[in-house]
């Protein structure tokens, strides 16, 4: 059981939550050209969220405050 006392720094990040929508294509399209993507992925991100993850990876106790949208990405 982890001790209630810790020497880890405490960090509060106030920032943005976003959702990156990433499509892979076999090449960069030419100007005005449409090409078919080969895969599609969603990645939670945002400047504040990325900073919170980085601080946690460095060993801090992190809390994050932000506003999620009232849509499918906010639900995720």
PyMOL commands that set and color helices and strands:
alter all, ss='L'
color gray80, all
select helices_A, chain A and resi 47-57+72-75
alter helices_A, ss='H'
color red, helices_A
select strands_A, chain A and resi 10-14+18-24+39-45+61-65
alter strands_A, ss='S'
color yellow, strands_A
deselect
rebuild
show_as cartoon
